[in-house]
């Protein structure tokens, strides 16, 4: 029996694959939430932020 064919390597590989998929899911979820927040902020920014006026005058 070759050492790379042992049962423990198959288990380790499947566990690593599962963990990688979970981490990928978390990254994608974080990315999606960020995109939603940015798009909401872009829609609200003209009303939320008043026009900047020149306040620096004689000085």
Secondary structure, DSSP 8 states (H G I E B T S, - for coil): --GGGSHHHHHHHHHHHHHHHHHHHHHHHHHHHHHHHHHHHHHHHHHHS----------
